[in-house]
């Protein structure tokens, strides 16, 4: 039995991961800025006599805790509550986050900072709060929910650059954690979902850039106009994604990166080929920058 600590559990992948873990017989700490919203999200899906019903009437394997990832005091309180209730944390899922649709130039400084506060600095705050417990245990798994957009951006298809930048940061943080934690028994994986039918493209999870610049009509503008059409018709099943994530945490040798969805796998393959092609074309120039007296 594992104890899960999940951020952003009121909807989307966070909700589905919580349900999948409970279904496997694990214990779950489900957090969100609005604890009542987390309760409502989980209530209808749980197969119990009364569902969750209220914060004080949750099943024994579930603890719902209010937590804003940008509030470090609240983060500490939530982690302390989890350890008091279950005695340990085995899997941290950093899922809380939101998106911004718009070109980089169209996205204001205030919007960019607000997004990084949640998607990056919030993730770091929660990770720092949970890591002491994982290090004491010499075991655990940190699962950071990234995006395929945090690994590869299609040329000529802009529209989410600041969001992608935050997820590129999550990729780097995950790799760095693996190096930091080497020998301590704690693992880390970044999940790179493609297009999944969650509420992510709805108004509760995605915002529009502050400005609209005509020159970006064919790139970011097209992405902005297509959001509503795409919402609700994505090819990916979030329940299957959640099951895959739970499977990975049970694996003896989990991956550093987990691509979810055929679209995600295809984009990774395309970027690898693109990088290899450019590396080959510019290798000679790149390797000709040492001092002349450096031995080859």
SVG drawing of the C-alpha trace seen along z (x, -y; Angstrom):
<svg xmlns="http://www.w3.org/2000/svg" viewBox="-25 -44 74 48">
<polyline fill="none" stroke="black" stroke-width="0.4" points="0.0,0.0 1.3,-3.4 0.4,-6.8 -0.2,-9.4 0.0,-13.2 -1.6,-14.8 -1.9,-18.5 -4.7,-19.9 -7.0,-17.0 -10.3,-18.8 -10.3,-18.0 -8.5,-16.6 -5.5,-14.2 -5.3,-15.0 -8.8,-13.7 -8.3,-10.6 -5.0,-9.7 -6.6,-10.0 -9.4,-7.7 -7.0,-5.2 -4.8,-5.0 -7.8,-4.5 -9.1,-1.8 -5.7,0.0 -6.1,0.0 -3.7,-2.8 -4.2,-5.8 -4.5,-9.3 -4.1,-12.8 -6.0,-14.9 -5.3,-18.6 -6.6,-21.7 -7.1,-25.4 -10.8,-24.7 -11.2,-21.6 -15.0,-21.5 -14.3,-21.3 -12.0,-18.3 -14.7,-16.7 -17.3,-17.3 -15.0,-16.0 -14.3,-12.7 -17.7,-12.2 -19.7,-11.0 -17.0,-8.5 -16.3,-6.8 -18.1,-3.6 -19.1,-4.1 -22.4,-4.4 -22.1,-8.1 -19.3,-9.0 -17.1,-11.7 -20.0,-13.8 -17.9,-16.2 -14.4,-16.7 -15.1,-15.0 -16.9,-12.1 -14.3,-10.9 -13.4,-7.2 -10.5,-6.1 -8.0,-5.8 -8.7,-9.4 -7.7,-12.7 -8.8,-15.9 -6.8,-19.0 -7.0,-22.6 -3.7,-23.7 -2.7,-26.5 0.8,-25.6 1.8,-29.2 1.2,-29.5 4.3,-27.9 2.7,-27.9 -0.4,-26.1 1.9,-23.6 3.7,-22.8 0.4,-22.4 -0.9,-20.0 2.2,-17.9 2.2,-17.7 -1.5,-16.7 -0.6,-13.9 2.2,-12.6 0.1,-12.8 -2.8,-10.8 -0.8,-8.2 2.7,-8.3 4.5,-8.5 4.2,-9.7 5.3,-7.4 4.2,-9.2 4.1,-12.9 2.2,-14.0 2.8,-17.6 -0.3,-18.2 -1.5,-21.7 -1.1,-24.2 -2.8,-26.2 -2.2,-27.4 -2.1,-30.6 -2.9,-30.7 -1.1,-33.4 2.2,-34.3 5.1,-35.1 5.0,-38.8 1.2,-38.9 1.6,-37.5 2.1,-40.1 4.8,-40.1 2.1,-39.8 0.5,-36.8 3.9,-35.1 4.9,-35.5 1.6,-34.3 1.8,-31.2 5.4,-30.4 4.4,-31.0 2.0,-28.0 3.5,-25.7 7.1,-26.0 7.6,-27.7 4.5,-26.0 5.9,-22.7 9.2,-23.5 7.5,-24.5 5.6,-21.3 8.6,-19.2 10.8,-20.8 8.1,-20.2 7.8,-16.5 11.4,-15.6 12.5,-15.4 10.0,-12.6 11.1,-10.8 14.8,-11.1 14.1,-9.8 12.3,-6.8 15.0,-6.3 12.1,-5.6 9.5,-7.4 8.6,-8.6 8.1,-12.2 5.8,-12.4 5.8,-15.8 3.0,-16.4 4.5,-18.1 3.4,-18.3 4.5,-17.2 4.6,-21.0 7.4,-21.1 9.5,-18.8 8.8,-20.0 7.1,-22.9 6.0,-22.5 7.6,-25.1 5.0,-27.5 2.4,-26.5 2.8,-29.0 0.2,-30.0 1.4,-28.5 5.0,-29.6 4.9,-30.8 3.0,-27.7 5.5,-25.5 8.4,-27.4 7.0,-26.5 6.8,-22.8 10.3,-22.9 11.4,-24.0 9.6,-21.0 11.6,-18.8 14.8,-20.3 13.8,-20.2 12.9,-16.5 16.3,-15.6 18.1,-17.6 16.1,-15.8 17.3,-12.5 20.9,-13.6 20.4,-15.1 18.7,-12.1 21.1,-9.5 21.6,-6.8 18.8,-8.0 16.2,-5.6 13.9,-8.4 12.8,-8.3 11.5,-11.0 9.5,-11.0 8.1,-13.7 4.9,-12.8 4.4,-14.3 0.8,-14.0 -0.5,-14.8 -4.1,-15.8 -6.4,-14.4 -10.1,-15.1 -9.8,-16.9 -11.1,-20.3 -7.6,-21.8 -8.8,-23.8 -11.8,-25.1 -12.0,-28.5 -11.0,-27.1 -7.6,-25.9 -6.6,-28.0 -6.4,-31.8 -5.9,-34.0 -2.9,-36.3 -3.5,-40.0 -2.8,-41.3 -3.8,-40.3 -1.2,-41.2 -2.3,-40.8 1.0,-39.6 0.5,-36.4 -2.9,-35.6 -1.6,-32.6 0.1,-31.0 -1.0,-32.1 -4.2,-33.5 -5.2,-30.3 -4.5,-28.4 -6.6,-30.9 -9.5,-30.6 -9.4,-26.8 -9.4,-26.2 -13.1,-26.0 -13.5,-23.6 -10.7,-21.3 -12.1,-21.3 -14.1,-18.2 -12.9,-16.4 -9.4,-15.4 -8.4,-11.9 -6.9,-10.9 -8.8,-9.1 -7.7,-10.7 -8.7,-7.5 -6.3,-5.5 -3.6,-8.1 -4.1,-7.9 -3.9,-4.1 -0.6,-4.4 0.8,-6.8 -0.1,-4.5 1.5,-1.6 4.8,-3.5 5.0,-4.2 4.8,-0.4 7.6,0.4 10.9,1.5 12.8,-0.7 10.5,-3.7 11.3,-6.0 12.7,-9.5 10.1,-10.6 6.7,-9.0 5.0,-10.0 1.2,-9.5 -0.8,-9.4 0.2,-8.6 0.5,-12.3 3.0,-12.7 5.1,-9.7 5.1,-11.0 6.2,-14.5 9.1,-13.1 10.2,-11.0 10.0,-14.0 12.1,-16.2 14.7,-13.6 15.0,-13.3 15.1,-17.1 17.8,-17.5 19.9,-14.7 19.7,-16.3 20.7,-19.7 23.5,-18.3 24.9,-16.5 24.7,-19.6 26.4,-21.9 28.6,-19.5 31.9,-20.8 31.1,-24.4 30.1,-23.4 33.3,-21.4 35.6,-24.1 35.4,-26.4 38.1,-25.1 41.4,-26.9 43.9,-25.9 46.3,-24.2 43.6,-21.9 44.3,-18.3 41.5,-16.6"/>
</svg>
